[in-house]
Amino acid sequence: MMTIHLTETANALVASDNGLLAMDESNPTCNKRFAAHGIPQTEERRRAYRELIVTSPELSECISGVILYDETIRQQLTDGTPFAKSLDALGISPGIKVDTGAKNLAGHPGEKITEGLDGLRERLAEYAQMGARFAKWRAVIAINDSLPSRACIEANAHSLARYAALCQEAGLVPVVEPEVIMDGSHSLKRCAEVTQEVLRTVFDQLCDQGVSLEAMILKPNMILPGLLCPEQPSLDEVADATVNCLLRTVPAAVPGIAFLSGGQSPELASARLRAINIGGKSRAPWALTFSFARAIQQPALELWNGNDSNVNEAQQELLHRARCNQAARQGKRETEMERVST
Ligand code: 13P
């Protein structure tokens, strides 16, 4: 019974060419983004910014789920409505980030292990009671000449799988996010090899832990070279490498793959999502969608700049980015304003 309900939620999250909007930055990360624009780093400004996002008109036409952070799911809009309730009323599923961050992995300099399993069963029950329908856990995998280690891949895959099993037990759809990060000078090929190994290990662990693949969403990186790599590929090369890697590693039972943006510019993230759908849709058994944070929020954050008189303009920009990504899922461009050539 529970699994049917979870499968329906997972399918709804990736339906109708919609995608997910991640606004689950931890307080330190949100403060860092505010500091870069001179925005006061207070609980009230974080709340006001999150209110701007969730009250953007027509958001539900392109966004099926929004990922919240612990502080936000406990906050209310100015009119007193809790964030989760206001999203629900719009037909947008509220989600919640439940990991407690990536910490240094003992004995493995330069590598991270994501924590948060202690007490997770109790926290998930509370979030479900507050209205969350799905959850997110992000693991971070770095590449350099000698990384990642098997220790890092296995530890993170195991944690992701234990998190996912606990989510399903609590009636929440797990979004499983193993992110191979873009820092460094590695090639596209190396990112493909590492991501392939990571995803194979993650799905092995998910199966070992008894996670229902029909009732989860995978949130991976696109296959991209490091930011410092001198050779930057075309959109088609990224799309090909990404779809090939996923076809080799992700079981067809998974309903959807929702990419993170990982620090790509908003325009490039949309253009690559579009190329992935054009090149991959006919071959892919899963929906290929987005779960972006920076690539949807960043231009709106800059327009808002902490000033409430800029709310309308910022909301229009947020909606524009969301619509660009919805159009990308359909293999289209939203407007002529998109400048990235294909
Ligand atoms: P970005 O799209 O900014 O990479 O964030 C996605 C996310 O949710 C990271 O956990």
Residues whose N, C-alpha, C, O or C-beta is under 5 A from the ligand:
A	BS01	13P	A22 R138 L260 S261 G262 G263 S291 F292 A293 R294 A295
